[in-house]
Amino acid sequence: MFGVTASSRTDRGAGFTAQTVIIKEMKLLRRLRRVTKLVGFGLLVAAISQEMAKPEEDRTWNGLVFGLVPYDFRPPTWERIRAAYWNPDEPRLFTSRVFGVGWGVNFYRARVLLDEGFRTIMGTAPERVATIRTVRSRRATPTTKEE
């Protein structure tokens, strides 16, 4: 379906026109979008029902649905937002979301991967790029005071 132009399909018969091909592809995308929304809603319901099945004192409102998909319904904090979306110390591209069901993107890791890919394609040597760190990670480095 995708990657095939409407003009390449018109030679198959009189029933195929550019407009009908576009309409069929749009219907396919609508169905795919609908299925994606249903799966997301199902995971949300499963995560909430998983927490509601626990005794009230054992509810943490974060964990894994079916042991695979992470969820977190705790109120977001700036520290967790930073850890999920800009974390130089995390080697994974997809991290747990700050709020909701599914994964978030570690944009620091995405930047590193894109930079490496660009340099590989262009054949240039990697430059020493200054690491952009968060204020928290700068404070975490030990400082020695001479007395």
Rosetta silent file (secondary structure, phi, psi, omega in degrees, C-alpha in Angstrom):
SEQUENCE: MFGVTASSRTDRGAGFTAQTVIIKEMKLLRRLRRVTKLVGFGLLVAAISQEMAKPEEDRTWNGLVFGLVPYDFRPPTWERIRAAYWNPDEPRLFTSRVFGVGWGVNFYRARVLLDEGFRTIMGTAPERVATIRTVRSRRATPTTKEE
SCORE:     score description
SCORE:     0.000 S_00000001
   1 L     0.000  -55.094 -176.754    0.000    0.000    0.000 S_00000001
   2 L   -84.313  146.203  179.718    2.556    2.560    1.109 S_00000001
   3 L    88.539  -10.788  177.658    5.321    3.572   -1.229 S_00000001
   4 L  -100.386  123.252 -177.469    3.237    2.707   -4.276 S_00000001
   5 L   -77.724  156.604  179.840    2.104    5.767   -6.116 S_00000001
   6 H   -63.582  -33.708 -178.346   -1.424    6.180   -7.358 S_00000001
   7 H   -68.686  -28.571  179.607   -0.194    6.516  -10.931 S_00000001
   8 H   -75.052  -17.426  179.844    1.471    3.078  -10.805 S_00000001
   9 H   -92.718  -16.517 -175.745   -1.848    1.496   -9.892 S_00000001
  10 H   -67.758  -20.501 -179.533   -3.930    3.087  -12.617 S_00000001
  11 H   -80.392   -2.748 -178.577   -2.619    0.639  -15.185 S_00000001
  12 H   -80.812  -17.185 -179.533   -4.252   -2.313  -13.356 S_00000001
  13 L   164.501  171.362 -176.986   -7.720   -1.554  -14.571 S_00000001
  14 L   -73.049  -20.672 -177.378  -10.365    1.018  -15.136 S_00000001
  15 L   -74.717  -20.131 -178.505  -11.568    0.772  -11.508 S_00000001
  16 L   -93.339  116.880  170.970   -8.372    2.198  -10.082 S_00000001
  17 L  -121.708  166.935 -179.798   -8.070    5.956  -10.164 S_00000001
  18 H   -59.337  -38.131 -177.975   -5.783    8.131   -8.138 S_00000001
  19 H   -67.385  -41.979 -179.793   -8.709    9.264   -6.016 S_00000001
  20 H   -68.565  -34.380  177.584   -9.863    5.744   -5.108 S_00000001
  21 H   -65.625  -43.916  179.361   -6.333    4.690   -4.172 S_00000001
  22 H   -63.311  -41.769  179.924   -5.952    7.702   -1.897 S_00000001
  23 H   -63.710  -42.569  179.160   -9.339    7.022   -0.296 S_00000001
  24 H   -63.867  -41.297  178.970   -8.410    3.371    0.369 S_00000001
  25 H   -67.812  -35.826  176.710   -5.096    4.357    1.931 S_00000001
  26 H   -66.903  -38.182  177.181   -6.816    6.956    4.109 S_00000001
  27 H   -63.926  -40.242  177.483   -9.319    4.327    5.283 S_00000001
  28 H   -61.566  -43.761  178.911   -6.428    2.031    6.172 S_00000001
  29 H   -64.914  -38.780  177.255   -4.774    4.797    8.192 S_00000001
  30 H   -62.192  -43.473  178.339   -8.074    5.543    9.968 S_00000001
  31 H   -63.017  -43.183  178.949   -8.436    1.869   10.917 S_00000001
  32 H   -62.218  -42.986  177.766   -4.859    1.751   12.154 S_00000001
  33 H   -62.463  -41.901 -179.934   -5.409    4.894   14.232 S_00000001
  34 H   -63.999  -44.064  178.942   -8.613    3.435   15.676 S_00000001
  35 H   -64.006  -40.865  179.252   -6.899    0.164   16.637 S_00000001
  36 H   -62.082  -42.729  178.377   -4.026    2.103   18.242 S_00000001
  37 H   -64.092  -41.691  179.313   -6.475    4.151   20.330 S_00000001
  38 H   -64.144  -41.402  178.076   -8.337    1.002   21.400 S_00000001
  39 H   -64.138  -43.509  177.980   -5.098   -0.727   22.454 S_00000001
  40 H   -61.785  -43.353  178.488   -4.037    2.380   24.409 S_00000001
  41 H   -65.451  -39.898  177.621   -7.406    2.613   26.124 S_00000001
  42 H   -62.199  -40.827  177.519   -7.295   -1.115   26.926 S_00000001
  43 H   -65.790  -37.833  177.382   -3.853   -0.739   28.505 S_00000001
  44 H   -62.372  -47.535  178.989   -5.120    2.223   30.557 S_00000001
  45 H   -62.766  -41.431  179.320   -8.086    0.209   31.830 S_00000001
  46 H   -63.385  -40.653  179.774   -5.831   -2.771   32.564 S_00000001
  47 H   -65.415  -44.104 -179.988   -3.386   -0.603   34.549 S_00000001
  48 H   -66.236  -42.887 -179.649   -6.161    0.976   36.624 S_00000001
  49 H   -67.601  -31.752  176.210   -7.866   -2.363   37.261 S_00000001
  50 H   -62.776  -42.411  179.150   -4.500   -3.878   38.231 S_00000001
  51 H   -72.629  -37.849 -178.693   -4.054   -1.195   40.891 S_00000001
  52 H   -70.206  -22.531  178.694   -7.673   -1.364   42.069 S_00000001
  53 L   -74.543  -18.590  179.472   -7.346   -5.140   42.571 S_00000001
  54 L   -80.375  155.094  171.407   -4.638   -4.562   45.187 S_00000001
  55 L   -61.551  150.858 -172.864   -5.470   -3.748   48.812 S_00000001
  56 H   -56.871  -35.524 -178.601   -5.577    0.024   49.349 S_00000001
  57 H   -76.462  -15.264  179.798   -2.346    0.129   51.387 S_00000001
  58 H   -96.236   -2.821 -177.286   -0.435   -1.760   48.644 S_00000001
  59 L   -74.547  123.514  177.984   -1.392    0.547   45.755 S_00000001
  60 L  -107.778  -17.619 -179.720    1.633    2.346   44.333 S_00000001
  61 L    62.658   22.839  169.089   -0.024    3.602   41.105 S_00000001
  62 E  -149.897  150.002 -178.400    3.054    2.698   39.088 S_00000001
  63 E   162.552 -150.190 -178.649    4.298   -0.570   37.638 S_00000001
  64 E  -125.662  133.757  173.404    3.982   -2.729   34.534 S_00000001
  65 E   -85.604  128.548 -178.851    0.841   -3.852   32.708 S_00000001
  66 L    56.060   23.596  179.715    1.157   -7.523   31.739 S_00000001
  67 L    68.948   15.643 -174.267    4.772   -7.306   32.921 S_00000001
  68 L  -133.421  -49.273 -173.203    5.704   -5.329   29.801 S_00000001
  69 E   -96.871  120.709 -178.433    4.122   -1.879   29.427 S_00000001
  70 E   -74.556  149.593  173.061    5.037    0.685   32.128 S_00000001
  71 E  -140.823  153.920  178.108    2.453    2.924   33.757 S_00000001
  72 E  -154.450  116.601 -179.651    2.637    5.696   36.328 S_00000001
  73 L  -112.260   15.088  175.748   -0.349    7.579   37.717 S_00000001
  74 L   -77.596  153.409  176.799    1.467    9.488   40.461 S_00000001
  75 L   -60.295  134.461 -177.678    1.567   13.277   40.151 S_00000001
  76 L   -67.795  147.581  173.019    4.608   14.220   38.032 S_00000001
  77 L  -119.831  159.702 -179.704    7.604   15.924   39.620 S_00000001
  78 H   -63.314  -33.956  179.663   10.292   17.953   37.875 S_00000001
  79 H   -65.513  -43.245  178.403   12.902   15.374   38.845 S_00000001
  80 H   -69.613  -33.278  176.196   10.964   12.527   37.217 S_00000001
  81 H   -62.825  -47.377  177.465   10.296   14.663   34.124 S_00000001
  82 H   -60.593  -44.190 -177.847   14.029   15.316   33.772 S_00000001
  83 H   -65.761  -29.714 -178.321   14.872   11.653   34.367 S_00000001
  84 H   -85.330  -39.056 -169.378   12.400   10.516   31.700 S_00000001
  85 H  -108.031  -15.171  177.299   12.950   13.076   28.940 S_00000001
  86 L  -149.981   85.797 -174.832   16.555   14.351   29.332 S_00000001
  87 L  -130.412   99.250  179.639   18.800   11.870   31.105 S_00000001
  88 L   -64.072  -22.481 -177.170   22.465   11.681   30.038 S_00000001
  89 L   -86.379   -6.809 -177.509   23.045    8.761   32.412 S_00000001
  90 L   -99.317  120.914 -178.601   20.353    6.541   30.832 S_00000001
  91 L   -79.512  -12.124 -177.399   21.478    4.453   27.831 S_00000001
  92 L   -82.724  146.248  175.311   17.896    3.618   26.731 S_00000001
  93 L   -80.378  -41.504  179.792   16.067    5.671   24.111 S_00000001
  94 E  -103.314  123.331 -178.679   12.604    4.787   25.424 S_00000001
  95 E  -118.313  171.805  176.714   12.025    5.308   29.133 S_00000001
  96 E   -65.216  145.995  179.245    8.989    5.034   31.386 S_00000001
  97 L   -72.904  156.603  178.296    6.513    7.861   31.037 S_00000001
  98 L   -75.648  -37.547  178.547    6.176   10.454   33.737 S_00000001
  99 L  -146.595  128.530  177.409    2.383   10.151   33.739 S_00000001
 100 E   113.317 -161.471 -176.609    0.199    7.642   31.934 S_00000001
 101 E  -115.740  134.548  176.306    0.741    4.333   30.164 S_00000001
 102 L   117.839 -156.513 -174.987    3.565    3.561   27.753 S_00000001
 103 E  -118.625  154.681  172.178    7.008    4.936   27.080 S_00000001
 104 E  -111.591  170.093 -178.841    8.591    8.373   26.780 S_00000001
 105 E  -106.260  127.295  173.752   11.558    9.414   24.662 S_00000001
 106 L   -81.030   99.637 -173.847   14.897   10.268   26.267 S_00000001
 107 H   -66.450  -26.096  175.361   15.728   13.238   24.040 S_00000001
 108 H   -63.926  -46.816 -179.990   19.347   13.328   25.207 S_00000001
 109 H   -65.598  -38.333  177.424   19.865    9.779   23.948 S_00000001
 110 H   -61.412  -41.614  178.716   17.985   10.601   20.724 S_00000001
 111 H   -62.534  -42.554  179.462   20.319   13.558   20.166 S_00000001
 112 H   -64.281  -45.386 -179.478   23.383   11.360   20.697 S_00000001
 113 H   -64.481  -41.434  177.584   22.092    8.671   18.320 S_00000001
 114 H   -64.754  -39.794  178.540   21.204   11.215   15.642 S_00000001
 115 H   -63.893  -44.594  178.383   24.614   12.849   15.983 S_00000001
 116 H   -63.171  -42.514  178.855   26.381    9.475   15.663 S_00000001
 117 H   -63.371  -42.670  178.619   24.246    8.554   12.660 S_00000001
 118 H   -61.981  -45.065 -178.822   24.909   11.873   10.967 S_00000001
 119 H   -66.686  -34.262  177.044   28.643   11.560   11.509 S_00000001
 120 H   -66.242  -45.161 -179.219   28.599    7.982   10.172 S_00000001
 121 H   -65.757  -43.319 -176.857   26.723    9.009    7.039 S_00000001
 122 H   -80.030  -15.738  179.126   28.860   12.075    6.434 S_00000001
 123 L    73.474   27.407  179.282   32.094   10.238    7.257 S_00000001
 124 L  -101.141  153.466  178.309   33.290   12.871    9.685 S_00000001
 125 L   -75.259  143.159  178.463   35.125   12.224   12.899 S_00000001
 126 L   -66.323  132.852  177.854   33.120   12.796   16.055 S_00000001
 127 L   -86.387  158.843  174.987   33.910   16.110   17.641 S_00000001
 128 L   -79.511   99.755 -178.329   34.271   16.564   21.328 S_00000001
 129 L   -94.258  134.549  178.256   30.848   18.005   22.036 S_00000001
 130 L   -63.542  129.141 -179.747   30.237   19.550   25.395 S_00000001
 131 L   -75.103  127.251  177.121   27.831   17.356   27.316 S_00000001
 132 L   -87.926  116.165 -178.125   24.684   19.187   28.251 S_00000001
 133 L  -116.520  162.134  177.254   23.831   18.112   31.744 S_00000001
 134 L   -83.508  165.782  178.978   21.072   19.030   34.108 S_00000001
 135 H   -62.033  -39.117 -179.226   21.629   21.106   37.209 S_00000001
 136 H   -61.076  -43.340 -177.670   21.000   18.011   39.336 S_00000001
 137 H   -71.214  -27.727  175.678   23.725   16.008   37.601 S_00000001
 138 H   -69.404  -38.469  179.119   26.204   18.871   38.007 S_00000001
 139 H   -70.052  -26.730 -176.899   25.496   18.956   41.717 S_00000001
 140 H   -73.038  -20.334  179.159   25.927   15.182   41.942 S_00000001
 141 L   -72.836  134.154 -176.691   29.582   15.323   40.906 S_00000001
 142 L   -69.766  138.072  177.379   31.825   15.333   43.955 S_00000001
 143 L  -114.987  139.420  178.710   33.707   18.513   44.638 S_00000001
 144 L  -107.989  132.881  178.404   36.838   18.614   46.725 S_00000001
 145 L  -107.745  125.520  177.407   37.577   21.564   48.917 S_00000001
 146 L   -87.911  135.758 -179.059   41.148   22.243   49.853 S_00000001
 147 L  -111.501    0.000    0.000   41.637   23.598   53.323 S_00000001
